[in-house]
Amino acid sequence: MNRPQLAIYGLLALIWGFSFLLLLHVVQAFGWVGAVAIRSFVVSGAVGIAALLTRRRLVFKGSWRLVAVLGATTVAGQLVGLSLATPRIGTAMTALLVATIPLFSLVIGLVLKVEHVSRTSRIGLALGLVGTVLLVGFPAVPMTPDFLFGIGCSLAGCFFAAFGSNWARWRMGHVGSWEQTAGAFLTAGLMTSPLLLVVPVPGPVNLEAIGYLVALSLICSALAYTLYFKLVAEVGATLAISVEFVVPVVAVIVGALVLGEKLTPPQLLGGAVIIAGCSLVVGLLPPRRGRRTEPEGAPALALEG
């Protein structure tokens, strides 16, 4: 990567690392449904406005059903899971569990027959499972039912994110990244907003909370994904998605410094093992010689909090 690409890479790691802190504040203010539904509409609206300003035509003809599946899984499913998990298990642990997405993606890719499992990938998958056990089995807080529920929600969100990425690669190669982003967030907002009747916004929302929501939507979603897709186009999907392994490091540091969150040594070891395993799965370790073959399409919308 050249210097501009490294700058984008580092900026994405910082943005998505801080996104878990913003997500926590947004969930506390808007509730888990509001955090997903309102954010989804803000993101889709922002992408639509950007398209108008840049005179970019968004074409959805014949692809709305495909986009709806992407919105239901990678956006709604992932963000609901993370919104339920973050207040229960903390930003740092949520971010470390998000690093398991490539592991889920590999398994789903096998089921959909769009992935080939090498010996290295099998080793990476085994390491990821060991790391997850260490991360979940030795928490710094009591293992209450609420804590276990948060773990389950986080892993479910990771599964949905991985499924959406495989779906985008498998069925949506003809749909542009702008259309995928705008359409997925719009359909996610339409799917989750009726739940506001059951789980309404907890109470009056102040300007600070609105600022958190706007920052999470515009910076961590709209802007970050624009930069991410640019990086994918320039350096390839495998190298671009490796930013996912830097994001938990940033999130752990932010959680410790800002929120005073603690992780036990086995959990830190588990996070490192997960990252190593995912690096094997996506082909970053060991370094491949010769020409690198990239999967079709970008791993869409699967990195942030």
Backbone hydrogen bonds, N-H to C=O, Kabsch-Sander energy under -0.5 kcal/mol:
donor,donor_aa,acceptor,acceptor_aa,energy
6,L,2,N,-2.6
7,A,3,R,-2.4
8,I,4,P,-2.1
9,Y,5,Q,-2.5
10,G,6,L,-2.8
11,L,7,A,-2.4
12,L,8,I,-2.7
13,A,9,Y,-1.9
14,L,10,G,-2.1
15,I,11,L,-2.9
16,W,12,L,-2.8
17,G,13,A,-1.8
18,F,14,L,-2.3
19,S,15,I,-1.1
20,F,16,W,-0.5
20,F,17,G,-0.5
21,L,18,F,-0.8
22,L,18,F,-1.8
23,L,19,S,-2.7
24,L,20,F,-1.9
25,H,21,L,-1.8
26,V,22,L,-2.5
27,V,23,L,-2.7
28,Q,24,L,-2.1
29,A,25,H,-1.6
30,F,26,V,-3.2
31,G,27,V,-2.1
34,G,30,F,-0.7
35,A,31,G,-2.5
36,V,32,W,-1.0
36,V,33,V,-0.5
37,A,33,V,-3.1
38,I,34,G,-1.8
39,R,34,G,-0.8
40,S,36,V,-2.2
41,F,37,A,-1.9
42,V,38,I,-2.3
43,V,39,R,-2.6
44,S,40,S,-2.5
45,G,41,F,-2.4
46,A,42,V,-2.4
47,V,43,V,-2.5
48,G,44,S,-2.2
49,I,45,G,-2.5
50,A,46,A,-2.5
51,A,47,V,-2.2
52,L,48,G,-2.0
53,L,49,I,-2.7
54,T,50,A,-2.0
55,R,52,L,-1.0
56,R,51,A,-3.3
57,R,55,R,-0.6
59,V,57,R,-0.6
60,F,58,L,-0.6
63,S,60,F,-2.6
64,W,60,F,-0.6
67,V,63,S,-2.7
68,A,64,W,-2.6
69,V,65,R,-1.7
70,L,66,L,-1.8
71,G,67,V,-2.7
72,A,68,A,-2.5
73,T,69,V,-1.8
74,T,70,L,-1.2
75,V,70,L,-1.1
76,A,71,G,-3.3
77,G,72,A,-1.3
78,Q,73,T,-1.8
79,L,75,V,-2.8
80,V,76,A,-2.6
81,G,77,G,-1.9
82,L,78,Q,-2.5
83,S,79,L,-2.5
84,L,80,V,-2.1
85,A,81,G,-1.8
86,T,82,L,-2.7
88,R,85,A,-1.3
89,I,85,A,-2.5
90,G,86,T,-2.0
94,T,90,G,-1.7
95,A,91,T,-2.3
96,L,92,A,-2.1
97,L,93,M,-2.2
98,V,94,T,-1.9
99,A,95,A,-0.8
99,A,96,L,-0.6
100,T,97,L,-2.1
101,I,98,V,-1.9
103,L,100,T,-1.0
104,F,100,T,-1.9
105,S,101,I,-2.8
106,L,102,P,-2.0
107,V,103,L,-1.9
108,I,104,F,-2.7
109,G,105,S,-2.6
110,L,106,L,-1.8
111,V,107,V,-2.0
112,L,108,I,-2.6
113,K,110,L,-0.6
114,V,109,G,-3.0
115,E,109,G,-1.2
118,S,116,H,-0.7
122,R,118,S,-2.0
123,I,119,R,-2.0
124,G,120,T,-2.4
125,L,121,S,-2.6
126,A,122,R,-2.1
127,L,123,I,-2.5
128,G,124,G,-2.4
129,L,125,L,-2.0
130,V,126,A,-2.1
131,G,127,L,-2.9
132,T,128,G,-2.1
133,V,129,L,-2.0
134,L,130,V,-2.1
135,L,131,G,-2.4
136,V,132,T,-2.6
137,G,133,V,-2.7
138,F,134,L,-0.9
144,T,142,P,-1.9
148,L,144,T,-2.4
149,F,145,P,-2.3
150,G,146,D,-1.9
151,I,147,F,-2.1
152,G,148,L,-2.4
153,C,149,F,-2.4
154,S,150,G,-2.4
155,L,151,I,-2.5
156,A,152,G,-2.3
157,G,153,C,-2.4
158,C,154,S,-2.0
159,F,155,L,-2.2
160,F,156,A,-2.4
161,A,157,G,-2.2
162,A,158,C,-2.4
163,F,159,F,-2.6
164,G,160,F,-2.5
165,S,161,A,-2.0
166,N,162,A,-2.1
167,W,163,F,-2.7
168,A,164,G,-2.6
169,R,165,S,-1.9
170,W,166,N,-2.7
171,R,167,W,-3.1
172,M,167,W,-0.6
172,M,168,A,-1.3
175,V,172,M,-1.5
180,Q,176,G,-2.4
181,T,177,S,-2.5
182,A,178,W,-2.8
183,G,179,E,-2.5
184,A,180,Q,-2.2
185,F,181,T,-2.1
186,L,182,A,-2.1
187,T,183,G,-2.6
188,A,184,A,-2.0
189,G,185,F,-2.2
190,L,186,L,-2.2
191,M,187,T,-2.0
192,T,188,A,-2.2
193,S,189,G,-2.2
195,L,192,T,-1.4
196,L,193,S,-2.0
197,L,194,P,-1.7
198,V,195,L,-1.1
199,V,195,L,-3.3
203,G,29,A,-0.5
210,I,206,N,-1.9
211,G,207,L,-2.4
212,Y,208,E,-2.1
213,L,209,A,-2.3
214,V,210,I,-2.7
215,A,211,G,-2.6
216,L,212,Y,-2.7
217,S,213,L,-2.4
218,L,214,V,-3.2
219,I,214,V,-0.5
219,I,215,A,-1.7
220,C,215,A,-1.6
222,A,217,S,-2.5
223,L,218,L,-3.0
224,A,219,I,-1.6
225,Y,221,S,-2.4
226,T,222,A,-1.5
227,L,223,L,-2.3
228,Y,224,A,-2.6
229,F,225,Y,-2.7
230,K,226,T,-1.6
231,L,227,L,-2.3
232,V,228,Y,-2.6
233,A,229,F,-2.2
234,E,230,K,-1.4
235,V,231,L,-3.1
236,G,231,L,-0.6
236,G,232,V,-1.8
240,A,236,G,-1.9
241,I,237,A,-2.7
242,S,238,T,-0.7
243,V,240,A,-1.7
244,E,241,I,-2.1
245,F,242,S,-1.8
246,V,243,V,-1.2
247,V,243,V,-1.9
250,V,246,V,-1.9
251,A,247,V,-2.6
252,V,248,P,-2.8
253,I,249,V,-2.0
254,V,250,V,-2.6
255,G,251,A,-2.9
256,A,252,V,-2.1
257,L,253,I,-2.6
258,V,254,V,-2.9
259,L,254,V,-0.7
259,L,255,G,-0.9
261,E,255,G,-2.4
268,L,264,T,-2.3
269,L,265,P,-2.6
270,G,266,P,-2.7
271,G,267,Q,-2.6
272,A,268,L,-2.1
273,V,269,L,-2.5
274,I,270,G,-2.5
275,I,271,G,-2.2
276,A,272,A,-2.3
277,G,273,V,-2.7
278,C,274,I,-2.8
279,S,275,I,-2.0
280,L,276,A,-1.7
281,V,277,G,-2.0
282,V,278,C,-2.5
283,G,280,L,-0.6
284,L,279,S,-2.4
285,L,279,S,-1.4
294,E,292,R,-0.6
300,A,298,A,-1.5
302,A,299,P,-0.5
